[in-house]
Amino acid sequence: MAKFFEFFFDYTSPTAWLALPVALGVEARTGAELRFRPMFLGGVMQGSGNKPPGTVPAKAKYLNRDLQRCAAHIGIAMHFNPAFPMNTLGVLRATTGMTDAAEQRRFIAALFEAAWGQPNPVDLGDMGQVAKLCAANGFDAAAIGALATDPANKEKLKATTDEALARGVFGAPSFFVDDDLFFGHDRLDYVERALA
């Protein structure tokens, strides 16, 4: 049995928000560690030749309703973020630079909740709003801001994005069990089976 599974994500993906609680449930049931792998979805889409579903009018109309349906099934709130698609490079770099795994998890959960789970969603591309979010959730806003602008974290995020592309990732959320890729929040039952 694999001892861990990987979660490649970008905060700008509403389906990655849907995946988060389900993935945490898989971790709890299987005992396999969930490893968070922040990647820049824009780079993945461009590098893989993929197109956002919202660019197809019929698919965009369906997706908005389906997001609500999926959120209700999972038991979480889903509010459309008017800043979508957000420029998440700063918060992705900050997440990448965090060295305390528990704090990183708490940060990821807080950002996803703020972006998609609240009636007044936060634009994660606005570092002023992110600083307020940090203060409200007990994070050091200045330290997060420094992580977001650190050139080393820029390079680490680029390396993870390049790795995702090299491993066949074309969108978010994407999961790996060993070398097997599972795309989408609705494939986590397959992930759980693979972990068993």
NUBA-103019 format. One line per 2 residues: their letters; for each residue z, x, y of C-alpha. Coordinates in steps of 0.001 Angstrom, whole numbers. Layout:
BEGIN
A = Z:X:Y ~ ...
This chain:
BEGIN
MA = 0:0:0 ~ -888:1273:3495
KF = 2217:2102:5513 ~ 655:1177:8857
FE = -2194:-686:10497 ~ -3853:-34:13846
FF = -4429:-2480:16698 ~ -7195:-1452:19113
FD = -6876:-3612:22221 ~ -7475:-4056:25929
YT = -5337:-6357:28067 ~ -8469:-7960:29508
SP = -9161:-9600:26124 ~ -7597:-13066:25795
TA = -8086:-12921:22035 ~ -6030:-9706:21911
WL = -3209:-11775:23467 ~ -3642:-14314:20666
AL = -3527:-11492:18123 ~ -293:-9904:19329
PV = 2294:-12322:17869 ~ 294:-12746:14680
AL = 64:-8962:14197 ~ 3807:-8636:14796
GV = 4324:-11264:12097 ~ 2169:-9267:9676
EA = 4262:-6198:10450 ~ 7508:-8093:9802
RT = 6297:-9578:6504 ~ 4669:-6448:5070
GA = 6896:-3696:6452 ~ 3738:-1821:7516
EL = 4054:-323:10996 ~ 1831:-1829:13703
RF = 368:1042:15728 ~ -913:132:19175
RP = -4178:1812:20219 ~ -5117:997:23834
MF = -8867:1365:24446 ~ -11171:547:27352
LG = -13083:-2543:26246 ~ -15795:-2083:28873
GV = -16631:1316:27397 ~ -16612:-93:23870
MQ = -18917:-2966:24824 ~ -21328:-638:26576
GS = -21204:2015:23866 ~ -21753:-472:21038
GN = -24391:-2561:22819 ~ -22206:-5656:22537
KP = -22186:-8442:25144 ~ -19189:-10533:26270
PG = -19215:-14053:24776 ~ -18952:-15509:28287
TV = -22492:-14345:29066 ~ -23870:-17071:26765
PA = -23199:-20413:28550 ~ -22732:-22520:25398
KA = -20461:-19876:23864 ~ -18437:-19590:27091
KY = -17882:-23335:27160 ~ -16793:-23319:23513
LN = -14594:-20241:23950 ~ -12446:-21780:26696
RD = -11600:-24752:24481 ~ -11191:-22614:21386
LQ = -8721:-20269:23111 ~ -6507:-23265:23851
RC = -6861:-24522:20286 ~ -5962:-21119:18824
AA = -2996:-20640:21169 ~ -1620:-24047:20189
HI = -2026:-23162:16509 ~ -158:-19864:16983
GI = 2477:-21499:19195 ~ 1956:-19534:22408
AM = 766:-20430:25894 ~ -2734:-19559:27073
HF = -3658:-19708:30753 ~ -7051:-18560:31970
NP = -6701:-15545:34253 ~ -8823:-16007:37392
AF = -9110:-12199:37684 ~ -10962:-12046:34342
PM = -12496:-9647:33525 ~ -9655:-7506:34875
NT = -10053:-3803:35598 ~ -7318:-2659:33230
LG = -7944:1095:33337 ~ -4703:1823:35217
VL = -2427:-132:32887 ~ -4274:1152:29810
RA = -3739:4734:30983 ~ -72:3988:31662
TT = 314:2456:28189 ~ -1429:5458:26639
GM = 939:7853:28402 ~ 4169:6183:27288
TD = 6033:8316:24752 ~ 8864:5942:23814
AA = 7388:3595:21186 ~ 9939:822:21780
EQ = 9379:892:25545 ~ 5631:951:25005
RR = 5874:-2165:22820 ~ 8005:-3916:25422
FI = 5508:-2936:28128 ~ 2532:-4185:26100
AA = 4240:-7526:25432 ~ 5218:-7942:29101
LF = 1695:-7202:30349 ~ -30:-9488:27858
EA = 2430:-12298:28647 ~ 1897:-11838:32387
AW = -1892:-11794:32063 ~ -2380:-14725:29692
GQ = 893:-16473:28872 ~ 2054:-17644:32296
PN = 870:-20519:34520 ~ 300:-18016:37368
PV = -1384:-15089:35603 ~ -1061:-11569:36979
DL = -4154:-9507:37808 ~ -3426:-6330:35846
GD = -6096:-4562:37874 ~ -3923:-4885:40980
MG = -1322:-2122:40716 ~ 738:-3808:43451
QV = 1127:-6846:41213 ~ 1806:-4555:38259
AK = 4582:-2803:40222 ~ 6269:-6176:40867
LC = 5876:-7063:37195 ~ 7469:-3732:36233
AA = 10429:-4303:38543 ~ 10958:-7805:37162
NG = 10966:-6505:33574 ~ 13119:-3401:33990
FD = 10371:-776:34028 ~ 10267:2082:36536
AA = 7291:1056:38685 ~ 6884:4538:40178
AI = 6859:6132:36712 ~ 4299:3583:35489
GA = 2160:4262:38559 ~ 2310:7992:37855
LA = 1262:7446:34231 ~ -1637:5277:35429
TD = -3048:8072:37592 ~ -2277:11065:35364
PA = -5579:12823:34463 ~ -4183:13635:31005
NK = -3792:9922:30258 ~ -7318:9278:31519
EK = -8574:11784:28943 ~ -6381:10353:26162
LK = -7682:6831:26836 ~ -11257:8090:26833
AT = -10627:9878:23528 ~ -9211:6699:21935
TD = -12158:4660:23233 ~ -14595:7233:21822
EA = -12694:7203:18521 ~ -12911:3403:18387
LA = -16690:3557:18871 ~ -17041:6290:16247
RG = -15128:4112:13770 ~ -17411:1113:14368
VF = -15369:-926:16863 ~ -17492:-3259:19012
GA = -14867:-5528:20598 ~ -11214:-6480:20856
PS = -8986:-7070:19100 ~ -9911:-4725:16271
FF = -7631:-3716:13431 ~ -7795:-972:10848
VD = -6105:-691:7488 ~ -7001:2849:6466
DD = -10746:2964:7223 ~ -11390:-782:6889
LF = -12211:-2526:10184 ~ -11131:-6135:10795
FG = -12408:-7733:14011 ~ -10738:-10668:15706
HD = -7363:-12348:15954 ~ -8438:-14693:13163
RL = -8811:-11892:10606 ~ -5160:-10911:10453
DY = -4690:-12786:7181 ~ -7301:-10387:5747
VE = -5355:-7477:7269 ~ -2191:-8726:5575
RA = -3976:-8980:2251 ~ -5327:-5441:2623
LA = -1838:-4149:3367 ~ -565:-5708:144
